Amino acid sequence: MNALLEVFLNTFWQAAAVAFVVWAGLRFMPRINAATRGAIWWSVLVLVMLLPVIRLVGVRPRPAAVARSVVYTVPSAYRAVATVVSPGPRAPVRVRPGNWARFFLALWSAVCLAQIVRLALSFRHLRRLKRSAIPAAAAQRANLDAWLPAYGIRRPVRLLLSPDIPVPVAVGFLRPAVLLPESLLAELTPEELDHVLLHELAHLARGDDWANLLARCAWAVLALHPVAAFALRQIDRERELACDDWVVSATGAARPYAASLARLFELCTSQRGSLLASGISDGGSQLGDRIALLMRRGREFTPRASMMRVSVCTAVLLLFVVAASRAPAWMAFAQTPVNVSSTRAVRRFAGPMPVSSQSPRTSLLSALVANGYGDLSVDEIVSLKNAGVSAEFIAGIAQSGIGKLRPPMLIALKQQGVEPEYIHGILALGFGPYAVQTFIDFRHQGVPIELFEGLKEYGLMDADPREIRDARTHGVSPSSLREARQYSSNLNLKQIIRLKEAGVI
């Protein structure tokens, strides 16, 4: 689950960048016709779908750690060499997994299911409309029959009249038809009716019925993806503009068609429902834009897409897909920076964390400066010295992963017997971040690092610190966790504690 979210987060910015570049490029290239722009946006949509798949298939386990040898200084005044693990390359942004990730995936799944159900209902409604419609008279469909072979439309297209639709639509799929509202025939002039029929035929000639079905299926899969939603809106817009170009190319006059377009929107005041169909009234809010484009001087109304431009753009996008699949992750879920065997090696030594830049005799003042404590007052330095805080202890805390601590916290850890390697061992397993007092409570309760290893092996990375202490109090051990896992891997820590109290494990 976390892997899926990581893939989505790491490819979202790439998809958004491509969509922005394509949108900006097409905005400054007005000579590219609508059919070509629509095909390019289809390439962007395919890219949005390919990026997560390629990254998910090609993802390899991130190198969690790199082994190295370091020198530990221990109280008994001898040195020992142990193998520890330093964290490998990390993503700039690390997200801690939690319930929100499961909620997001559940929401995504629910929306996807709702879209699929809506698609099925729309298909059913479309079939019902076609069955209830009546065929148009021979005189009403005379021009339609003549246009089919003239404009290269090989599919047989029926002209149907329906009282159940407010606007003209072209419906597919295997038996395509043009549906006209019965009340509209008396309102339109013959020329306006020809424009309407030509526009609907353009949808069928371009195969927009199948393309629209494919787009809705893609949206069902990419539910809640903003870039996919944007690309689909652009495809819908360019589809209508391409059909406008198709009509003007067939009639040779843009101004009469623009007038017919405006007239139709005056008559069809209500919006049609959601159908798997395309119509001249799609995108009613873009009517002004469509008419303005029709009246633009010097514009060429070409109904076909430029395959050369589409091919070049698609090739560039494919190159981007390959490059993006090799790009390092910029966001990742927090995972274990070291392996379990390395933490066992760390625990064999009771001394502080390794100090690579300091010798065992480094002065306290030098250690304070080297580890970012150059701004302390004299009283604070004296308090550290009196509490037994050594240069090695300061360097060990700095390298443990807990972050920079104020002198009172350093003194508290030292006085309570919390060594840097104990903190490092817990954090290295992926637990935390915890407050200083939490580590002190762990130490007082005698919570060993082996228990954290058992919790990690079971999958209880989000266990509450109080539950971890309770588990120790009630004798829960790594072997107890392994025994509980043989029964079920879905128990929480409270349930495992109850099983231990009852003597079940």
Secondary structure, 3 states (H helix, E strand, C coil): CHHHHHHHHHHHHHHHHHHHHHHHHHHCCCCCCHHHHHHHHHHHHHHHHHHHHHHHHHCCCCCCEEEEEEEEECCCCCEEEEEEEEECCCCCEEECCCHHHHHHHHHHHHHHHHHHHHHHHHHHHHHHHHHHCEECCCCCCHHHHHHHHHCCCCCCCEEEEECCCCCCEEECCCCCEEEEEHHHCCCCCHHHHHHHHHHHHHHHHHCHHHHHHHHHHHHHHCCCCHHHHHHHHHHHHHHHHHHHHHHHHHHCCHHHHHHHHHHHHHHCCCCCCCCCEECCCCCHHHHHHHHHHHCCCCCCCCCCCCHHHHHHHHHHHHHHHHHHHCCCCCEEECCCCCCHHHHHHHHCCCCCCCCCCCCCCCCHHHHHHHCCCCCCCHHHHHHHHHCCCCHHHHHHHHCCCCCCCCHHHHHHHHHCCCCHHHHHHHHHCCCCCCCHHHHHHHHHHCCCHHHHHHHHHHCCCCCCHHHHHHHHHCCCCHHHHHHHHHHCCCCCHHHHHHHHHCCCC
